[in-house]
């Protein structure tokens, strides 16, 4: 087995979630030239090689994204969406690239009513919207890269064609999705050989996906949106009764947008604007800033109660307002303002009981991957891409290896809801990559996490660990975490002591002890020290891997 394959297996075994209970069991990765982090060691290694050959952060990021589309097949891919924050070296303005797709031309509430449906299905062909990832890969390289899309996709093509080794984590994830995979002949053929998940250490080969990636490498994104692949996708969706047409694919465009920002203890925090829940992250941080978390003590009952109750208010605003701004007026400036945070803080003052919030703190992990890069010149990328649920819609386009995402399941059919489905409308997205700057606006951190609905909660805890408790990146991502799920349900890791749990229960929280897992995210951080050194941390709750040199 090649050395890198052995490394994958060794890492997958060694990075047990149990390690997350004890900070600093994995050392911070530090260097001076550059750093990468991603949700798989093969992707991180590919990004490192690009940088060592002279490529920049965007070159490395798209290369890593391509590899992740192969080695994390249940979490992201050609059939999914992507969001990127790009910070050019030398003080250039940070740019946000929105690579999320839109609802198909047939996507109207009437379409679903005629089928007797009161909600968009959570999976299946009716949950499919246009996939935006490939167009965004190309757009990012065209504006900021130094290599071609064809060059960036070579490692991904190699792993799709020759295979990559199955880790214990992937074996378990495929097992968890067994029923979903078995319902689709194409997915079952690849990921359930002989009816079972491929054994740990065996190679998963995806020859159809390799051909698809080669077609994109040769023909660019138009191969997927206008060429032969587009015809295959549209024909399949039409045959299965879906909503996306060839015209919908041909019309798809990424958009370059202005990031949103606030400050947290004097540090600018950069987040992604709607249609994502980046506003939720900033609103939570603004509330956290107004609380004496330092004197409360990290993960004390007061500390956890304060952050959870703040999250409930921020999530309620998210559910009320966040949608595609081309279709809805989202009061972003107000939601992320310090004045509004002060108003909300007054609501929380002296409230010692848990609020039974009706906000949709949804269950589920979100099958998503994060990656970050800081190159030798100081260019930086914070990037996240996803299929949403495990194996997305559960539908693979025959002959292509493309698993279609199920982001369309987040539309509403309620005519009064901000996310009501409409042709050409982007869905609400849970994805929220972030950056933290120093007061002089130089880069301090690239930070992000998978975790679906829980992403803002994980990021608030990790950023607070660094800025207010002085943790290193690795300590910050390994530290014991908690997550509010909705109503009064509060998941905590075993590292939260029994007396703290009892105190939270007395305040009205429904406390559930859960082993460290992807439920609590998979946070990753690259920190740039004042001296210019890069220090990186990657979460053992998933298979994240950081490299710096």
N, C-alpha and C positions, 0 to 999 in steps of 0.2 A: 504494500500500500504506500503511496507517495507520502512524503514527510508531512505535507500540509493536511492530508487526510487524517493521519495519526493525530495531528494537533487538534483537529476538530473533535475527534472522539475523546481525547484526553481532557480537553476543555469541558466538553459536555458532561463528562462524568464528574470532574472536579468542581464544577460550578453548581453544586447542589444548593437548592433554595435554603437549606438549613444554614448555610453560611451567612445568609442575610440577617440572622439574629445577632451576629457578632461582628461589629464594625472592624474594618482593617484586616480581615482575614485574607483579602487580596490586596497587594500593594498598589498604590497609585502608580500609573504609568506616566513617566515624565521625560521630557526632552527639550531641545531648544529649537530644532529646525521646523518640525511640523507634528501634527497629530491627527489621527482618524479614530472614529468609533462607529460601530454599527451593530446591528442585531445578529451578526454571524461572523465568525472569524475569517471565513473565506472572502467575504466582502471587504472586511477591514484590511486584509492582506493585499487584495487587489487595489484598493485605494492607496495604500502605502507604496506599492510599486509604481503607480502613476506619478505620485509626487516625487519619488526618487529618480524617475526618468525626466523630471523637469516640468511635469504638468502642474496646473494650478488647482485650487480647491474645487472649482466647478467641474473640471475634468475628472478629478478623483470621485466627486460625489455622484456623477452620472454613471461612472464605471461601477461604483459600489451599488448604486440603485439597480443596475442591470443584473449584477450577481445576486442580489437579494431577491429579485424576481424569479430566480431559478432555485436558490437554496432555501428560501422561505416560501414555498409555493402556496401554502395555505393562508398566508398573511398579506401578500402583495403580488403585483405582477403587471403584465402588459394589459390586462383587463381591469386595472384599478385606477385610482386617482393619486395625485401628489401635490404637496405644497412645499415651497422652498423660501427661506430667507437667505439672501446673499449680501454679505458685507464686503465691498471692495477694500483693498488695502489703501492706506494713505488718506483716510478720512472721507472717502466717498459715501454717498447716501446709500443706506440699506434699502434693498429692493425686495419686494414680495412677488413671487411667481405663483399664480393660482392655476394649478393643473387639474382642477376638478371638472368633470363633465356635467352635462345638463340632461334634463328629462327629454325623452323622445317626443316626436311630433304628435303621437297618439295619446300622450299622457294627460288625460283630463279626468276630473272626478266622474264625469258621465260614463267614461269607458269602464270604470270599476263598478259603478252602480248597475250598469247593464249586466254585469256578471254576478250581481248579488253580493258584492264585497263592500264592507264598511271600513276597511283599512287596506293599505298597500301590504301585500304579503311580505313576510320577513325574509323569504328566500324564494328561489325559483325565477322563472323568466320575467315575471312581472315586477321583480325588484331591481331589474337591470336598467341603469342609465348609461349614457355615453362614457366610456373610459377615457380619462384625460392624461394618463401618465406619459405615454410615448411622445405626444406633442410637446409636453413640458420638458422632457429630456432634451429634445432637439432645440427648443427655444432657449433653454439655459445655455447650452453649448454655443449656439449661434451668437448670443449677446456677450457671453463672458468666458467661453472656453478657448482653449488653444489646440484641442484635438477634435477630430470628427466624431460623429455619432457611431460610425462604423468602427473606429478605433476603440471607443468607449465600450462597445458591446462585445468585443472579442473575448474577454474572460467569461462573460455570461454564456456566450455561445459554446465555449469549451466545456463548461460545467453541465450545460444542458445536453450536449452531445455525448460526452465521455462519462458523465455521471458524477455524483458527489456522495459521500458516505452519510448514512442515516445515523443521527445522534439519538440518544435516549429521549431527548425532548421531542424531536420530530416524530419518532415512533409513537410516543404517547399522544401527541396532538392528532396524528392520523387516526389512532385508535378511538379518540374521543369523537372524531367526525365520521366514524365508520358508516353509520346509517345514512348520512347525507351523501357520502361518496358512493355507496352501493347503489343509490338511486339514479346515478348518472353513469352510463356505460363508459364514457371516455375517462372520467375521473377514476372510476373503479379499475379500469384496465391499467392505469399508470400507478396509482397509489394503493391499490388493494390487490397485489398479485396473489393468486390462489385464494382470494377472499379475505386476506389478512394484511395488516400493515407490514411493510418491508422490515425485516429484522435489523437490529442495530448493527452497524458496520457494513451492511450491504450497500451497493451503489444504486441510486435512483437515476435512471436515464430518461430524458424527455426529448426524443428525436424530433417530434412535431414542433415543440417549442423552439428547438434549435433552428429548424427551418424558418419559423416565423421571425426569429431574431435576425437570421441572415437576410431575410427579405427586407426587414426594416433597416438593417445596416447598409444594404445595397440601394434601396429606394427611398430611404428617409421616412419620416412620419407619414407621408402620403401613401406609403404602401399599406398602412393600417387604416387610414381614414378615407382614401379614395381608390386604392388599387384592388388587387385580387383578394387581399385579406379582408378589406372592407366588404367586398361582395360576399365572402364566406360568412362573415359575422352577421350581416344584414339578412342574408337568406336563412340562416339558422334561426335568428330571432323571429323572423316573420313566420317561419314554419311552426315554431313553438308557440306563437300567439303573443309575442312580446310587443314592446312599445317603441323600440329604436329602429330607425330605418337607415338606408344608405345615405339619404339626404342629411339626416341628423349627424352621421359620422363625418360627412364631407364638410358640414358647416362648423364643426368644432374648432374652437380657438382657445389657447391659453390667454390669460390676461396678466399684464404687469401692473402691480398695485402698490400703493404707499402703505407701509406697515403702520400699525398703531403702537402707541407707547405710553407708559406712565413711568413713575419712579418708585423705587423701593429702598428706603433709607439712603437716598441720594444717588442711587444707581439707576440709570435709565434701563427699563425692561422693554424689549421689543417683542411684539406678538403679531399674529396674523389677523387681518381684519375679517369681518363677515364675508363669506358664509361660514366661517369657522367660529369655534368658541374661544378664540383668543381674547375676546372682551371679558369672558368669564375669568380667565387667569388674571388679568389686570385688575378686575374688580375685587377679586379675592385678595390679591396682594395689597391693594389700597386699604382694605379693611384690616388686614393683618398688621399693617404698618401702624395703625391707630391703637393697637393693643400692646400691653407691656409683656410680650411673650418672653423676653429675656428673664425678667424677674419671676414670671410664672414657673419657669423651668421647662425645658423641652420635654414634650410628651407627658407632662403632668395632666391631671384631670382638667384643670382650668385651661391649659394650653389646647388640649384636644377639643374641649367643648367650645372654646372661642373660635377655632378655625372651622369646625364643623358647622356651627351656627352661621358663620359668615358665608360658608359655601352654599348653604341653603338659600340665602338671599340672592347670591350671585347666580345660582342655577335657575331660580325663579325668573330672574330678568332674562336669562338666556332663552328659556322656554317661551317667554312672552315676545321677545324682540328679534332674536337672531335668525336671519334668513338671507337669501340672495338679495343684496342691496339693489339689484336691477329691478326687483319686483316688490320690494318693501322698504319703507323708511326705517332704518335702524339707528336709534339715537346713540351712536357710538361715543361721541364726545361727552355726553352726559354720563353714560354708564361707566366710563373710565376716569371720570373727573374726581379730584380730591374732595370737592364740595359734596358730590353725591355720596361718596364714601362716608363723609361725616354725618350726613342724614341717616344713612343706614346704621352707622355705629350707634346713633342715639336710640334706634329701635332695639339694639342688642343690649344696651346698658342695663345692668341690674337684672337681666333675664338669666336666671340660674337653671331653668328647666329647658329640656330639649323641645324645640319647636317641631310639631308633627307636620312637617312640610309636605305638601302635595306635589311639590316639584318632582319632575321625572329624573331622579338620580338613577338612571337605568342600570340594570344588571348587565353583565357581560364584560369581557376583557377588551374587545376590539382587536381584531387580528390585523396588526399594523406593525410596521418597522420604522425605526428612527435611525438616522445617520448624521454624523457631524464631521466637519473637516476644518482645520486651520492650517494653511500652508506656510512656507518659510517667509513669504512676503507679507503675511498678515491677512490675506483673503480668507473669508470664512463662510461656511454654509451650515445652516440648520435645516434639515430636510426630513419629511415624513411622507410615507406612501402606504397605501392600504387597499385591501379588498373588502374591508369592514368586518363581516363575520368570517369565521373559519371557512376557507374555500368559497368565500363570497356568496354568490347566488346558488352555488352548488351545481352550476351548469358550465360545461366546457364546450367550446365550439369545436365540432369534429374536425380532425385533421390539422388543427392549429396549435394545440397545447395551451390555448388561451382560456383561463378561468375568468368568467365575467363577475364583476363585483356586484354587491347588493345595496349600494348606497341609496338607490331609489326607495328602499324600504323606510327611509326617514322622512319621506313626504307625508303630508296629512291629506285626508279627504274632507276635512271639516272646512267649510267655506269661510269660517271666521278665523281660522288659524293662519298665522304668518307663513307657515311652510306648506300651505295648500299646494298640491301638485299643479303644474302648468307646463305646457310645451316650452322647451328652451330655458327652463328655470334650473338653477343649481340647487342641490339639496343642502340643508344644514349639515355641517361636518363637525365631527368631534376632534379632528386633527388640529393641533396647535403647537407647531415648532416655535422656539423662542431663543432670544439672545439677551444677555445682560451686559451692559456697558459700565465702564468706570465713569466717575463724575466728569472727566474730561472728554467723554464719549469715545475713548479708545475701547477696544474689545476686552471684556473680562471673561465672559462665558458663552459658549454654545451649549444649549441645554434642550432636552426633549425627552419624550417617553411615549411608548405605546400605552394602551390601557383604555381605549375607547372613551366612554363617558367620564372616567375617573382621571383623565390626563391633567386637568387644572389642579386637582387636589394633590396629585403626586408632585407636580412641579412646584407648587407653593411650599410643600414640605422640603423638597430638595434645595430650592433657592434659599429658603430660610435657614436651612442647616449650614449653608456656606456663608451667607451674609451676616447672620445674627449669632451664629454659634461657632463660627470659625472652623468648620470642618473642611477637610480636604475633599476633592471630588469623590474619591472612592468611599470615604467615610460617609459622605452625604447621601450617596445612592444606596449604600448597604444598610444605613440606619433603619431601625424599626419604624414601620409606617402603619397608617390607619386609612380607612376609606369609608365615607358615607355613601350609602346606596339608595337612599330614598326613604321618605317617611322618617322613622326614628332608627332604622337599622344602621348599625355602625360596626364594620368589620375591623378588627385589630389583630396585629401579629402577636405571637406569644411573648415577644420581648416587652410588651406592655404589662407591667406587674399586676398582680391580682388586686391589690388595694386601689390602684388607679382604675381598673375595670369596674370595681365595686362603686367607686365614686361616680363614674360615668353612668352606671345603672341607676344610682339614686337620683341622678339628674333627669332621668327619663329616657336615656339612650338604650336601645335594644342592642346590647353588646354581643358580638359573635366573634370568638377567637378562631382565626384562620391561619393555617400554615403559610409562611412566606411563599408567594407564587406570583404568576403574571396578573392575578387579580389586583395587585397593588402596583402594577406598572412594570416598566423595564427601563428605568431612567439611565441616561448617559450624559456625561458632562465633559467638555474640554475647557479648562481654565487657562487663561494666559496671565502669568504673574507680572508684576510691575517690571521685572527684569527681562521679560520677553520669553521666559521658559513656558512650555506647554505641559500641563499636568492633566491627565485624563482619568476618568473613572467610568466603569461599565457595570451594569446591574447583573448579579448572579441569579436573580429571579427568572431571567430568560437566558438566552445564549449570547448576550451582548459581549463585545470584545473591543478593547481599546488598545491602540498602539501609538507610541510617541518616540521620537528620536532626535 
